[in-house]
Amino acid sequence: MNNPIIDELEKSYMGKELPELNAGDTVKVFVKIVEGNKERIQAFEGTIIKKHGSGLNKTITVRKIFQGVGVERVFLINSPRIDKINVLRRGDVKRSKLYYLRERSGKATRIKEKIEKR
């Protein structure tokens, strides 16, 4: 239903090769941060609780617990600010949105690991 001209433009901006990301995966997202005239890379490690959108507008929401407080951050996958994404663990979950993790803490937030075939 999209305009073919817009699809062609979006294709030129989708340059990075990214791993397959699913809800429940534990990922480390490396983000470029500009402070004054310096640029550094900061890692944000957590569990993907939501995927949203498609194509150029695809986002993931990553949640981690920092000093007892839950922190969620939304990342635009095709943003030039994202340096790379590493998948640390594949989660085996039965739903696509893991909002129930917001009410849980400690061992209750554990997600079973998906065992890959060789």
Summary of the structure (lengths in Angstrom):
residues: 118
radius of gyration: 16.0
end to end distance: 38.8
largest distance: 49.0
contacts: 273
relative contact order: 0.23
helix: 18%
strand: 43%
